[in-house]
Amino acid sequence: MSRILTFARKMSTVTRKIINTPNAPGAIGPYSQAVQVDNTVYISGSLGLIPEKGALVEGGVKPETHQSIKNIEAILKSVGGSLNNVVSTTVLLADINDFAEVNEIYKQYFTKNYPARAAYQVAALPKGGRVEIQSVAVLGEIKDA
């Protein structure tokens, strides 16, 4: 019986690492840029913020979408991953009418075997942003079936 309990304790132990890279904007509230649990990386919502300034990139939803995804990519790179490791995203839009423009940019970065995704219009985003993208990635070699 104690052998089973020992095995169960080992199975329930996971490693959690807080991710913070200067190559992506810092958190603007009480949360982490990302949290890695074993080989899964949970990336907080990414606005189109310029890392060095903490300000939104100018030009509207298209440049904000580019910058948001570049920020996600920088976080993943800091832990040895890439956008290819992304398995799920949630896209928050200040205006659902921007959906087509966001998709146009999104598919430049996610070109095949797209991540699972949900998209919602929200009442407002921090700093007056037009788009925010949250993502989950699994590190390691990706083999598509």
Kinemage of the C-alpha trace (Angstrom):
@kinemage 1
@onewidth
@group {chain A} dominant
@subgroup {mainchain}
@vectorlist {calphas} color= white
{ca met a 1} P 0.000 0.000 0.000
{ca ser a 2} L 2.772 2.474 0.882
{ca arg a 3} L 4.338 1.714 -2.489
{ca ile a 4} L 1.149 2.901 -4.207
{ca leu a 5} L 1.079 6.083 -2.115
{ca thr a 6} L 4.722 6.787 -2.918
{ca phe a 7} L 3.999 6.312 -6.617
{ca ala a 8} L 0.924 8.582 -6.366
{ca arg a 9} L 2.970 11.318 -4.685
{ca lys a 10} L 5.592 11.135 -7.416
{ca met a 11} L 2.907 11.282 -10.093
{ca ser a 12} L 1.350 14.382 -8.546
{ca thr a 13} L 4.598 16.347 -8.313
{ca val a 14} L 5.013 18.895 -11.079
{ca thr a 15} L 7.550 21.612 -11.662
{ca arg a 16} L 6.266 25.158 -12.007
{ca lys a 17} L 8.495 27.915 -13.363
{ca ile a 18} L 7.560 31.581 -13.691
{ca ile a 19} L 8.664 32.950 -17.065
{ca asn a 20} L 9.805 36.554 -17.372
{ca thr a 21} L 11.770 37.738 -20.393
{ca pro a 22} L 12.795 41.332 -21.162
{ca asn a 23} L 12.087 40.560 -24.834
{ca ala a 24} L 8.329 40.759 -24.208
{ca pro a 25} L 6.325 43.378 -22.306
{ca gly a 26} L 6.190 42.979 -18.551
{ca ala a 27} L 2.929 42.196 -16.821
{ca ile a 28} L 0.736 45.239 -16.221
{ca gly a 29} L -0.962 43.675 -13.208
{ca pro a 30} L -0.479 40.960 -10.591
{ca tyr a 31} L 0.228 38.101 -12.989
{ca ser a 32} L 3.176 36.487 -14.784
{ca gln a 33} L 4.086 36.783 -18.470
{ca ala a 34} L 3.894 33.021 -18.556
{ca val a 35} L 3.992 29.982 -16.310
{ca gln a 36} L 5.658 26.742 -17.353
{ca val a 37} L 4.369 23.547 -15.745
{ca asp a 38} L 6.549 20.654 -16.832
{ca asn a 39} L 6.529 20.986 -20.639
{ca thr a 40} L 3.346 23.083 -20.919
{ca val a 41} L 3.635 26.875 -21.123
{ca tyr a 42} L 0.630 29.025 -20.240
{ca ile a 43} L 1.135 32.486 -21.724
{ca ser a 44} L -0.898 35.370 -20.335
{ca gly a 45} L -2.886 37.573 -22.677
{ca ser a 46} L -0.533 39.466 -24.963
{ca leu a 47} L -1.430 42.944 -26.140
{ca gly a 48} L 0.371 44.642 -29.010
{ca leu a 49} L 2.776 46.348 -26.618
{ca ile a 50} L 6.309 47.334 -27.575
{ca pro a 51} L 8.509 45.576 -24.984
{ca glu a 52} L 10.939 48.470 -24.471
{ca lys a 53} L 8.214 51.090 -24.033
{ca gly a 54} L 5.237 49.240 -22.608
{ca ala a 55} L 3.080 51.224 -25.034
{ca leu a 56} L 0.814 49.975 -27.799
{ca val a 57} L 2.278 49.857 -31.268
{ca glu a 58} L 0.609 52.492 -33.428
{ca gly a 59} L -1.602 51.834 -36.417
{ca gly a 60} L -4.560 49.826 -35.162
{ca val a 61} L -5.512 46.183 -35.043
{ca lys a 62} L -3.136 44.828 -37.721
{ca pro a 63} L 0.117 46.116 -36.188
{ca glu a 64} L -1.195 45.228 -32.728
{ca thr a 65} L -1.837 41.654 -33.865
{ca his a 66} L 1.674 41.387 -35.346
{ca gln a 67} L 3.196 42.715 -32.110
{ca ser a 68} L 1.053 40.514 -29.874
{ca ile a 69} L 2.202 37.394 -31.709
{ca lys a 70} L 5.835 38.573 -31.738
{ca asn a 71} L 5.582 38.965 -27.951
{ca ile a 72} L 4.236 35.418 -27.620
{ca glu a 73} L 7.069 34.204 -29.843
{ca ala a 74} L 9.658 35.993 -27.650
{ca ile a 75} L 8.297 34.322 -24.519
{ca leu a 76} L 8.391 30.909 -26.187
{ca lys a 77} L 11.912 31.496 -27.493
{ca ser a 78} L 13.045 32.274 -23.931
{ca val a 79} L 12.081 28.713 -22.908
{ca gly a 80} L 13.377 26.976 -26.027
{ca gly a 81} L 10.103 26.908 -27.940
{ca ser a 82} L 8.556 28.496 -30.994
{ca leu a 83} L 5.127 29.311 -32.368
{ca asn a 84} L 5.038 25.755 -33.713
{ca asn a 85} L 4.614 24.627 -30.084
{ca val a 86} L 1.372 26.597 -29.639
{ca val a 87} L -1.611 24.262 -29.267
{ca ser a 88} L -4.325 26.725 -28.253
{ca thr a 89} L -5.077 30.449 -28.406
{ca thr a 90} L -7.833 32.716 -27.182
{ca val a 91} L -8.260 35.949 -29.128
{ca leu a 92} L -9.968 38.872 -27.404
{ca leu a 93} L -11.178 41.671 -29.670
{ca ala a 94} L -12.379 45.148 -28.772
{ca asp a 95} L -14.491 44.973 -31.954
{ca ile a 96} L -15.570 41.669 -33.529
{ca asn a 97} L -15.587 43.462 -36.883
{ca asp a 98} L -11.756 43.286 -36.705
{ca phe a 99} L -11.945 39.475 -36.836
{ca ala a 100} L -11.072 39.199 -40.562
{ca glu a 101} L -8.086 41.551 -40.247
{ca val a 102} L -6.780 39.652 -37.221
{ca asn a 103} L -7.160 36.354 -39.118
{ca glu a 104} L -5.180 37.799 -42.034
{ca ile a 105} L -2.223 38.492 -39.719
{ca tyr a 106} L -2.710 35.370 -37.556
{ca lys a 107} L -2.350 33.004 -40.517
{ca gln a 108} L 1.004 34.592 -41.414
{ca tyr a 109} L 2.394 33.179 -38.153
{ca phe a 110} L 0.347 29.991 -37.804
{ca thr a 111} L 0.555 28.519 -41.298
{ca lys a 112} L -0.523 24.897 -40.929
{ca asn a 113} L -1.961 22.573 -38.328
{ca tyr a 114} L -3.500 25.604 -36.664
{ca pro a 115} L -3.817 25.747 -32.876
{ca ala a 116} L -7.253 25.283 -31.364
{ca arg a 117} L -8.765 28.732 -30.921
{ca ala a 118} L -11.616 30.729 -29.482
{ca ala a 119} L -12.321 34.388 -30.250
{ca tyr a 120} L -14.532 36.816 -28.362
{ca gln a 121} L -15.502 40.455 -28.442
{ca val a 122} L -14.985 42.104 -25.069
{ca ala a 123} L -16.163 45.435 -23.651
{ca ala a 124} L -12.622 46.831 -23.458
{ca leu a 125} L -8.982 45.780 -23.354
{ca pro a 126} L -6.193 47.226 -21.185
{ca lys a 127} L -4.394 50.324 -22.468
{ca gly a 128} L -7.024 50.777 -25.175
{ca gly a 129} L -5.802 47.749 -27.111
{ca arg a 130} L -7.752 46.349 -30.054
{ca val a 131} L -6.584 42.730 -29.703
{ca glu a 132} L -5.173 40.483 -26.971
{ca ile a 133} L -4.045 36.901 -27.540
{ca gln a 134} L -3.612 34.319 -24.788
{ca ser a 135} L -1.931 31.030 -25.649
{ca val a 136} L -0.895 27.605 -24.430
{ca ala a 137} L 2.148 25.801 -25.823
{ca val a 138} L 3.647 22.367 -25.282
{ca leu a 139} L 7.442 22.251 -25.455
{ca gly a 140} L 9.340 19.479 -27.168
{ca glu a 141} L 9.543 18.081 -30.644
{ca ile a 142} L 6.190 18.374 -32.372
{ca lys a 143} L 5.248 15.384 -34.509
{ca asp a 144} L 2.009 15.833 -36.401
{ca ala a 145} L -0.144 12.742 -36.838
